[in-house]
């Protein structure tokens, strides 16, 4: 395990995951909202900040996500940061940073 590039997140899925088959292997793409709290210096009130992370999971992790995760599901994710580029539909080169899942625990929303 490479401990130099290790990310752990606890948050909630912002939408249902997108599941695709790539070369006979499942891949799941989704976003996770992670809340952070801090005290405002001027008012001493607790403030909330939400950060969004792009997540990608392959193989068995994608299958687990497909079966257990929907919008709102709380997840614990362990993974690593990856950078990649792609060309969008207008031919513009785009850059993205995402977390590649090494382990995931899904806890469905309470009914």
N, C-alpha and C positions, 0 to 999 in steps of 0.2 A: 504494500500500500504506500502510495506517495503522499506523505504528510505535508509536503510543501505546497500542494495545491489541493486543499481540502475545504469544502464548504458544507455547513450544516444549517438547514433552514426549518423553521416551524411556521406554517402559514395555512392559507386556504386557497383552493382552486378558484380562479376568477371566472372560469367557464368550463364546460365539459371538455375533456381532452380530445384532441384530434388524433385518431389512430390510423396509421397507414401501413401497408406492406411494402418493404423495400428489399428486393432480392430475397424474397421468402422469409424475411425477418420483420416482425412487428416493431414499429417505432411510434411512440406517443409524444406529442408536443402539447404543452399547456403552460399557463402562467400561474404563478403563486403570489398571493399578496401576503406580505409580512409586515406586521404592525410593530412600531417602535414608539416608546413613550419617553417624554422628557419634560422637565420643569422649565417653563418660560421664565427667563431672567427678570423681566419687568413686572410680571403679575404673580409669579410663583404658582401659576395654575399648571396642572398636568396637561400636556399637549400630546396629540397622537399624530404620528406620521406613518403613512403606508408606502412601502416600497414594493415594486413589482419585479419579479424575476422570471425570465424565460427558462423553461425546463425541457429537457429531452431525455427520454428513456428508451432503451432498446431491449429486444428479446423478452426474457421472462419478466423483467420489470414493466415493460409495456403491456404485457398480457395481464399482469396484476392490476395495473392502473385501469385497463379496459374493463375489468370485472368489478373493481371496488371503488373507483373514484368518479365523482361527478362534480359539477359546479357546487362550491361551498364545502366540499370535503376537507377536513383538516388533515394535513400531511406533515410527516417528519421526513426530511430528505437529507441524505448524505451523498455528496458527489464532488465533482471537480469543475472548475471553470474552464470553458473552451471558447475560443474565438473562431469565427468562420466568416467567409464572405459569400455573397451570392449576387446574381444580377436580377433585378426586379423586372416586371413586365414592360417597363419603359426603357430597359437597357441600361439602367443606372446601377453601378456597383454599390452594394450595401454591405455593412459590417454589423455583426451581431455577436453579443456575448451571452452565453447560456450556461446553465448548470447541467452537466451530464450525470444522471443518477447512477450511484453505486449501491444505494440501498434506499428503500422507501417503506414507510408505514402509513397506511391510510386509515383514518378514523372517520367514518361517515357522520354526517350531520345528525343531530338528535331529531327525532320526529316531532 
